């Protein structure tokens, strides 16, 4: 599980305009045709998935609700995932 906000380099307060801008930047950078990094294709797919969820209001609301619920149900495990994604991006 990756954090969609981290995949786009955003925080959870990002606006739709912020999401679109970050997606364009990240997708351009990680596109496998432009980036020879061994994990570029995986990172590009993660950026696409993040955009699909965060750009759709209903999907984003469900994602945010699930994210909050996971923090309440299993705060240590969820915090580890979020911090691991934040501190060790696929760069």
Buried (B, 14 or more C-beta within 10 A) or exposed (E): EBBBBBBBBBEEEBEEEBBBBBBEEBBEBBBBEEBEEEEBBBBBEBBBEBBEBBEEEEEBEEBBEEBEEBBEEEEEEBEEBBEEBEEEEBE
